[in-house]
């Protein structure tokens, strides 16, 4: 062979290099289980700018994965709430009776997502696979569960709501956070459920455009305890995590993923706060636009798995949803209505409503209220369901929320000021002067929201707040990077807010930026 030809072949060899994955599908409840029905493994090659595979599988992906494995055109979204992340290639292999499989011909230095289909349901490997010329092969174990357990128990529906009054909007906002908890006592099998939750919208938003505001007007998660949660110390990458609506809506940028395998930590999800759960990947979460005259009706459809009991504890599936409704300032007495219905009995319902809101919950066609008398503590009113079960299977409850007389008057004043062309400060929503009774002004509401919902929820709410005036941010923009200076700035900010020297919107905006600076300072020092 001529030397120049050998050199060409040597240089071309990496382009034709291929990798492989030796894997096994393992029953999470009983690793010794043999497969009695045909099962398939499929590896998909993700583009470099794809969201992590662990995020892909928390949206819509089941039908797309089936089409990819069958070499058919993909006609449904693969991840995200809109558009999806089309893979560039797919590789399949059958599983033997022991659940073992081997995938060959995989590309090197490419992000690879892996899943296995058992009994018609795809189960993902949360970690992406990355093969190189130095390490062209990998081993993987994918956990799955056998289905058809008895119907799970729907333990809890918990609603939290609070008013969000801003001078720069033509509506008064109502921030909603819901939690739905299901449990399964079967230690051997899981249950596949479908939970449909209608989502609220503020005036000016249609169902078609809501997915593009993910993390701003809409945020959801579903978590389970089948696996231990994947947690990491929060760092600058947490800003880019769980942005299934497209770009980084929190900070106005696009997600930028570098070379190598990607994975978003479960504890980075803004709603995974009071209890860290592993993000559920088996099943689908669909965003569905519903027929309506005004195009403002939509639902999230959770087709997810309640896992088997393990280690003496029930299997848990928990769905969490954050969304916002709104009442136009021109019609402050308007009510917003949300209907909830479930395919199984609902054991208990709770609600926590911040001062300024009123709640009614009427069970349709049952001539009864969902809740008993509320218990007020000066800042919020809590409600408990008055019967057991709170709802029978298939029953519907209409949750009706509106502003009380005080906030209705405040909204009317904002509308009047806007019509008269007055500056926002004249509409009565600026911080009170020292010694003045603050009433239900915005800083009080935001303080109550902070105590009730936690910082993670407020991060999502603050995403839609316009930047405060330039002079309010000059101090922040001049901050140097050292950690000590950032901590001092945080202390000064808290003192200024306690003295009512700045509005709550500016306080929250600046505090979030300072917290981001603190993360950056910690990253630089380490």
N, C-alpha and C positions, 0 to 999 in steps of 0.2 A: 504494500500500500504506500502511495506517495506521501511524504511528510505533510504536505499542505492539506491533503484530503483527511489525514488522521486528525490534524488540528481542527478542521471544520467540524468533523464528527464529535470531537471532544467538547468543543464550544456549544454545539447543538444539544448535547446530552441532557443538560438541566431542563431544557424546554420540554423534553419528552418524559421527564421523570414523573413517576406516579406513586401515590401512597395508598395505604390500606388501613382499615379499622377492623379489628377483631372484637366482636361485642356479644353481649348477652342481655336478653330481657328477663327480668327477675320479678316475680310476684312479691310485692312489698309485705304482704301478710304471711306468705309461706314460700320462702326461697326455693324449696324443693319441688314446687308445683311443676308438672309437665304440661306442655301445650297440647291440647286435643283438637284445636282448629287451626287452619292456616293463618300465619302471621307474617308481616312484612317489615323490614327495616328500610328506611329511606334517609339518605344524606343529601342535603341541599347546599349548594355553594351560594353564599350571600355576597352581594356587592360590598365594596369597601365602605360605602357610606350608609350601609344598612343599620337600623337600630339593632341592639343586641338580640340574639335569638330568644333569650329569656323574656324579652319584651314582646317580640313577635307573637309568642304563643299565649300571651295574656289578652290578645284581641281576637280577631277572626283569622283562622288558619286551617281548620279541619278539612273542609272541602278542597281548598287549594292544595293541601298536602296530598290528598287522595288523587287529585288530577296530576300532580307532578309525578307521583309514584307510578301512575298508569301511562305516563308519557302523553297526556292529553293537554290541550290548551287550558290555561288557568283563567277562569272567568269570575272568580270571587277574590276579595282582598286577601293578601297574605300578610297579616299583621296590620297594625295601625287602625285608626278609625276611618281613614279616608286614603284611598290610593294603594296602600300596601307597599311591600318591599319585594318586587319580583326577583326570585333567585336566578342565577345565571346558568345553573346546571343541576341535575338531580341524578342520584345513583341508588339503585334498589337491590335488595337481596332477600331471599326467603329465610325464615327462622326454622330451625329444626325442632324436634320435640323437647329438647332441653332448653330451648329459647336462644340458642347460639346462632350467630350469623357472621358473615365476613363480607365487607364491602371493599372492592378493589377499583383501581383506576382513578383514585381521587387526586385532585390537583394539589400541588404543594404551594405553601405560602398563600393559602386562601382560607377565608372564614367559612367553616362548615358547621351547619346545624344538623342534629341527628334526632330521629324519632322512630318509634316502632308502633305498628298498628296491631292491636289485639282486640278481637271481637268488634272490629269496626271503629274503634276509637284510637286516635293517635296519642301516644305518651312521649313527651319530649325529654331530652337530656338538656338540662339548663345550661351547662357549660358548652361553649363552642370548641370545636376541634381545630387544631392548627398543625399541619404537617410540614416538615422541611426536608431538605436533602440529607441533613444530618440525622433527623428523626422522622423517617417516612412512614412509620406505622404507629398506631395507637390502640389502646384497649379502652372499652367503654362498657358500663353497666347501666341499663335504663330500667327504672322501676315502673311497674304497672300494677293495676288491681283488677281482680275479677269483679264484674258488676252484678246487678240484680239483687242487691240487699233489700230488705223491707224498706218502705218509705221512711226517710229520715224524719227527725223531729225538728220542726221550725220553732226554735226556742224564743226568739226575740226579734222585735222590730223597735228600734230606738231612733227617734227623730229629735234633732236639735235644730233650732232656728233662732235667728237674731236679725234685727234691722241693721241696714248699712245705709246711712244717709250721707250723701255727698252733694256738694254745691254745684258740681260741674256736670250733673246728669239731669235728664228730664224725667227721671223716675226715682222712686224710693226702692232700694234693694232689700230683698229678704234672702239671707244666706241660709241654705239648707244643708244639713249633713245627716245621713241616714246610715244605720248599721243593721244588717240582717244576718242572723246567726242560725245555722243548721247543724245538727249533730247526728251521728250514726253510732249505734251501740254494737253493730255486727263486727266481730273481730276478723272475719274472713272475707267479706265482700263490701264493695263500695256501692253508692247509689248515685245515679245520674239524674240531675234535677234541671228544671227550667224555671228560672225566676225572672219575671218581667217587671221592670221599674220604669214608669213614665218619668221623664226628666222635665224640669221646669226651665223656662227661658225668660230673660228680661225683655222689656219692650225694645223693638228694633232688631232682634235676632230671629232668624228663621231656623227651622230644623235642618235645612240644607247646609247652613253655615256653622252650626254649633260645633261639629267635630273639629273644625279648624281653630277653635278657641279652647282646645283641651288644655287643662292646667290653669285656665283663666276663668271660664264660666262653667266648666264641667271637668270633673275628675273622678275616677273610680279605681277600685282595686278589688281583687278577690284573693283571699289567702286561705291556706289550709295547714293542718299540722301533720300531714303525711310525712313530710321531710322537715329537717331542721332548717330554719331560715338562714340564708346566706347574708352575713353582715360584714360590714367594713366600717372603719372610722370615716366619718364624713370628710370629704375633701372637695376640691374644685370640680371634680367629675360629677358630683351629685347634682349639679345644675343641669346636666344634660340627660339625667336618667328619667325614664318613664315619660317620654315626650311623644306618646303615640299619636298625637294629633298632627305631627309634622315637625315644625321647628321648635326651638327653645322659647316657648311663648312667655316664660317667666322673665326672660332677659332680652328678648327681641333678636335672637340669633338662631342659626341652624346648628343642629348637632354635628359635631366633627369627630369622627372616630378614626383613630390611627391604625397602623398595621398591627396585626396580631389578633388573638381571640378576645372577644368582649363579653362582659357580663355586668349587669347592673345589680347592685346589692339590694336585697329586699328591704333593708332598713332605710334606704334612701327614698323610698316612695313617700310622698308627703302625707298620705292617709294612714300609713302603717306606723302609727305612733304609740298608742297606749299598750299595744301588744304586738310584738314582731312575729308575723306569720310568714311562711314561705309562700311565694307567689304561685298560685295554681296555674298549671299549664295545660292539663288535660281538659279538652272541651273547647268551647268557643265563647266569646263575648261579642255580640252583634250590636251595632247601632242601627236602629230601624226607624225610618221616617214613616209616620202614620198618616193616612189620608185625613185631611182636615181643610176647611174652607180657607184658613189663613196661612197654611203651611207651617204652623208652629207647634205641631204635635210630633213627639218622638219618644222612643223607648230604648233602654238598654236591655238586651235579652241575654241573661247569663245561663248558658247551657254548660254546667260545671259539675264536678264530682265531689260528693261528700265522702271522704276517705273512710276506711275501716277504723275501728278502735285499735289503739296500740298502746302497749305499756300500761294497761289498766285504765286508760283515759279514752273517752269517746272521740271518734273522728270528728273534726270540726271543719266546716266551710263557712267563712265569714265574708260577706259582701259589704263593701263600704262605698258610699256615693256622696260626692259633694256637687251641688248645683245651686243655681241662683234664680229666683223669681223676682218680679218687680211690679210695682204699681206706679202708673204715670202720675206725676205731680199735678196734672190737670184733673185727675180723678182720684184723689187720695183715699176715698172710701171704697175703692175697688177691692175685691177679694181674689185671692189666687186659690185654685183648687187642684189637688193632687189625689189621684185614686190609687189605692193599693189593694191588690187581691192576690191570693196565693193558692197553689194547688193542694196544699195540705193545711191542717189547722195551725193557727198561730197561737202559741202558748201565752205570750206576754207582750204587751205593747207599752212603751214608755215614751214620754216627750218632755223636753226641757226647752221652754220658750222664754227668751230674754224679755226684759221690760220693754214695753213699746209695741209688742205684738199681741194679738188675740188669736186663739185657736178654737176651732170646733172640729169634731171628728164624729161623723154620722155614719153608722153602718147601713148601707143601702138595703131597703125593703125589710129591714129588721126592726124598725121603730125603736132603736136604742142608740145610745152614745157609746163610743169606744172607750172613753175615759171617764173616771169618776171626777170628783171635785179636785181642782188644782191646789197645790200647796205653794204659797208664795214665800220667798225669803228676802224680799226687798230688791233683788236684782233679777231673779228669774222665777218662773212658775213651773213646777214639775207636775206631771200627770202620770197616773198609773191606770192600766186597763181595769175595768170594773167587773169583768166576768172571766170565767175559765172554760174553754179557751177564749182568747180575746176575739178571734175570728174563726168561724168554721171554714172548712175547705170550700173554696169557690166564692165565699162571701166577699163583698167589696166594702171598703171604707173610704169615704170622701173626707180628706183633710183640707180644711178651709182656714186660710191664714189671711190676716189683714192687720193694718195699723190701728192703734187705739186713738182716742180723740186728740191726745197731746201731739202725737206724731202726725196725724192727719192735718192738724193746724200748722205744724212746721212745714210739711210738704206744700200746703196751700200758700204759705208765706214765700217759699222758694219760687213757686210758680208765678206769684204776683210780682215778685222782685224781678224775675226774668222778663216778664211782659213789659214791665216799666223800664227796663234797661238799666236797672241798678246793678252795681258790682255785687259779687257774691257775698262779700263781707257784710253787706247791709241786710242780708236775708236772715240774720239771726243764727248762724251756724258756726261762727268763729269761736275760739276758746274764750271762756269767761275770764274777766279780769279778776285779780286777786280780791277775795271777799265777796264776789258775786256768786250766786247759786247756779251751778252749771246745768241743772235739770237733765234733760235727755239729749244733750248735745253730742256731737260726733265722738269726742274723745272719751266720754263716759261709755258710749256704746261699744267702742273699740276695746276699751279696757275690759268690759264685761265679756266680750267675745274672746279676748285673749285668755281670760280665766276659765272660760267654759270650753272652748274648742282647742286651745293649745296653739303654740307658735306655728306648728306645721300647717294647720288649717289657714291661719292668717297669711302665711306665705302665698297661698293660692289666691286669697282674697285681694291682697295688696297688688297682685299682678295687674289688675285692671285699673289701678289708681294712677292718674296722671302725675307726671313729675312735679314736685313742689316748685315754688318760685326759685329763681336762680340764686337769689341771695341766701335762701335757706340752706343751699347745698355748698356754698363757698367753703365753709369750714371743713366739711367732709372731703371735698375735692383736694384740699391742701394737705390732707393727712399723709404723713410718711408711712413707710411700710412696717417699721418695728412693732412688735406685739405690744410693748408697753404703751406706746402712743395710741394704739387702737383701743386698748382697754381703758385708757384715760378718756378718750373721746366717747366711749360708751357710757362711762360714769357721768360725764358732762351732759350727754343727751338725756339720760334718765332724770337728772336734776332739772334740766330745762323743761321737760315734759311735766314733771311733778309740780313745777311752779307755773304751769299753764302758759309758757312762753311760745309755744308753737302748736299748731293743730295736730290732731291724732294722725291724719294722713301723712303729714310730713315726718312725724315721729316714727311711724312704722316703716316708711320708705327709707329713712336714714338708718334706722336700726338694722334693717335687712342688709343694706350696703356695708355697714360696719361689720356685721357678722361675716359677710363674704370676705371683707378685708382681713378679718381675723383668721379665717381659714387659709387665705393666701400667705399671711405672715407665718403661720405654723408650717405650711408647706415649704416656704423658703428656708426657715430655720432648721428643718429636718433634712 
